């Protein structure tokens, strides 16, 4: 429950700024795809993580990708809202 409250608060805090930034870019944000080499690297790290075989450096790298993915999800959710494809909270 606390993470839902925190997530809602975060959305409320960044929503006005994201609306300004995404206003003319929502379609581009939703169609964005990372390059294949990056996707492959993340898949390798994810596999090693699930097997418990990440080095300390790989774990730090993987955690960075996980944080980036969460950020991208937030931006995409806001883009869908701007296009009317997702309701406001």
DADADA-V266878 format. One record per residue. N is the residue number from 0. RES is the residue in three letters. PHI is phi in whole degrees, 0 to 359 (* if undefined). OMEGA is omega in whole degrees, 0 to 359 (none if undefined). D_CENTER is the distance of its C-alpha to the mean C-alpha in Angstrom with 1 decimal. Layout:
N&RES&PHI&OMEGA&D_CENTER  N&RES&PHI&OMEGA&D_CENTER
This chain:
0&UNK&*&181&20.4  1&UNK&298&180&19.6  2&UNK&292&176&15.9  3&UNK&294&178&16.1  4&UNK&297&179&18.1  5&UNK&296&180&15.9  6&UNK&295&178&12.8  7&UNK&297&179&15.3  8&UNK&297&179&16.6  9&UNK&299&179&13.4  10&UNK&302&179&12.8  11&UNK&297&181&16.5  12&UNK&288&184&16.4  13&UNK&263&184&13.8  14&UNK&306&181&14.6  15&UNK&300&179&17.8  16&UNK&290&179&16.4  17&UNK&297&177&13.5  18&UNK&298&178&16.3  19&UNK&295&184&18.4  20&UNK&289&187&16.0  21&UNK&268&188&14.8  22&UNK&314&181&18.2  23&UNK&259&186&19.4  24&UNK&239&186&16.3  25&UNK&303&180&14.6  26&UNK&297&180&15.9  27&UNK&295&179&14.9  28&UNK&297&182&11.2  29&UNK&290&180&11.5  30&UNK&267&181&13.6  31&UNK&299&174&11.7  32&UNK&226&177&11.9  33&UNK&293&180&11.8  34&UNK&293&184&15.4  35&UNK&302&180&17.1  36&UNK&296&178&18.1  37&UNK&293&177&14.6  38&UNK&302&179&13.8  39&UNK&298&180&17.2  40&UNK&297&180&16.7  41&UNK&296&178&13.7  42&UNK&297&178&15.8  43&UNK&298&181&18.8  44&UNK&295&179&17.1  45&UNK&298&179&15.8  46&UNK&296&179&19.4  47&UNK&296&179&21.0  48&UNK&295&181&19.0  49&UNK&291&178&20.1  50&UNK&269&182&23.6  51&UNK&71&186&23.6  52&UNK&243&179&24.4  53&UNK&280&171&22.0  54&UNK&285&179&23.8  55&UNK&300&180&22.9  56&UNK&294&178&21.5  57&UNK&294&179&19.5  58&UNK&298&179&18.1  59&UNK&298&178&17.0  60&UNK&298&181&15.5  61&UNK&299&178&13.6  62&UNK&299&176&12.4  63&UNK&297&178&11.1  64&UNK&293&178&9.1  65&UNK&297&178&7.8  66&UNK&297&179&7.0  67&UNK&299&179&5.4  68&UNK&297&177&3.3  69&UNK&296&179&3.0  70&UNK&297&179&3.4  71&UNK&297&178&2.7  72&UNK&299&178&3.2  73&UNK&296&180&5.5  74&UNK&295&179&6.8  75&UNK&295&178&7.5  76&UNK&300&179&9.1  77&UNK&294&178&11.1  78&UNK&297&177&12.1  79&UNK&298&178&13.4  80&UNK&296&179&15.2  81&UNK&298&180&16.8  82&UNK&272&178&18.1  83&UNK&79&182&19.4  84&UNK&268&179&17.6  85&UNK&216&182&16.2  86&UNK&290&174&18.3  87&UNK&289&179&17.9  88&UNK&290&none&17.8
